[in-house]
């Protein structure tokens, strides 16, 4: 399990790097567009659709890493008053629900990509399917990281935190 945790940790770190690079790239594209439009009185036609596409990547990859790290939205006030065993069961139920959502992201994202694959994004000249690939990739990571959290809990290991090795509870 420790080997799997290291592999998914590297995957999460890579996804976070890609998300960070995407955020910086999107910011640069928008800055260039503003400069071109308001200073040079011209426009770069591809920056808006490209920045929206890049934004999809960094949102979904970043959200998947947040799932792995346990930073996703939760309401856990009641968990402080429950026995540890019940808390672990409720965390597992939560991870199952999140993993199911990740699988739905894969299914419906792939369906949308397939249905728009024949469309061409005019300013970019690429298939419309590329708009939905972040949904599929993010869903795959969400499902994988949710399954990892369940497996770690079942093996008696702590759930992953960014940069930490697998340890026994």
N, C-alpha and C positions, 0 to 999 in steps of 0.2 A: 504494500500500500504506500510505503514511503517513496518508492520509485515512481509510482503513478502521481503522487502528490508533487514531486519535483517536476515531472513532465508537464502537468497541468499548471504548475506555478510558472514555468518558463513560457508556456502558451499564454497565460494571463499577462505576464510581463511584456511579451511581444505584442499582444493585443492593445495593451495600455500605451506602448510606444507608438504603434500605428495610430491609435486614437489621438495621442498628443501631437504627432506630426500632422494629422488631418486637421486638428484645431488650428495649428499655426498656419497651415496651407490655406485653409478657408479664410482666416483673418487676412493673410497676404493678398488673396484674390479679391476680397472685398475692398481692401485698402487701395489696390491698383485700380479697381473699377471706379472708386470715388475720385481718385486722382485724375484718371483719364476723363471722367465725365465733367468734373467741376473745374479742373485746371486746364486740361487740354481741349475741352469742349468736344469730346469724342466719346466713344463707348466701346468696350470690349464685349462682344456679344456672348461669349461662352462662360464668363465668370459667374453669372447668377446660377445657371443650371449645374455647373461644375461644383460650385460651393455648396449648393443644396445636396448634391450627391455625396460630397465629402462629409458633410454634416451628418448624413445618415450613417456613414461608417463610424465616425467617432462617437456618436450617441449610442449605437447598438453595441459596439465593442466595449465602450466604457461601462455600459449597463451590465454586460455579461461579467466583466471583472468585478463590478460591485456585488453581483450575486455571489461570486466565489468568495469574496472577502466578507460577506455578511453585512454589507452596507445598504442592502435594499430596504425599502420601506417596510416597517413592521410596527405593530402595536404590542408592546411587550410589558406593560405595567403589571398585568395579572401574573406574568411569568415569575415575577419576584416572590410571589406568595405560594407558588406551587412546588411540590417536591421535584427534585432534579430529574427523576425518571420520567415524570409527566412532561416536564419541559422539553426533554429530548424527543419524546413522542410528538409533541406539538411542533417542534422545529422540523422534524421529519415530514410531518403532514404539510407544513409550509413549503419545504423543499420539493415535495412531490407536486404540489400545485404550481410552483414556479417552473419546475421541469416540464410539466404538461403544457404550460404556456409557451415554453421554449420550443417544444415539439409543434405546437400550433403555429408558431412563427415560421418554422421551417416549412410546414405544409402549405400554409396560405401564402407565404412569401414566394415559394417555388411556383405555386399556381399563378400568382400575379406576374412573376417573371416570364413564365411560359406564355401567358396570354398577351404580354406586351413585347415579346421577343421580335415580332415582325415590324414593330414601330421603330422609326429612327428618330432620335432626338435631334432636331434640326441644327441647333447651334453647336452640338458636339459631334454629330455624325456617327453616333454609336447606337446600339440597340437599346430600346426602352427597358429591356430586362435588367440592365445595369442599375436602374433606380431601385430595384428590389433585392439585389444581391446582399446588401448590408443586413436586411431583415433575415435572410436565410442564414448568413454567417453568424449573426448575433444570436439567432435562435439556436443554432448548433452549439455555440459556446454556453448559452444559458442552460440548455439541457445537459451538456457534459458537466458543467460546474455544479449543477444541482445534484446530478448523480454522484459526483465525487463527494459532495458534502454528506449525502446519505450513506455512502460506503464508508467514509471516515468515521461517521458516528456509529455505524454498525460494528466497525472494527475496534471501537473504543478509543479512537484518536480524536484530538481536537479538530474542529473544522478549520480550514485553511485561513490564514491571515497572510497578507502580502509579505513575501520575503521570508516567511518562517518555514522551518523544517517540520516534518510530521513528528508529533510527540504523543506519548501515552497520557491519557487523563489520569 
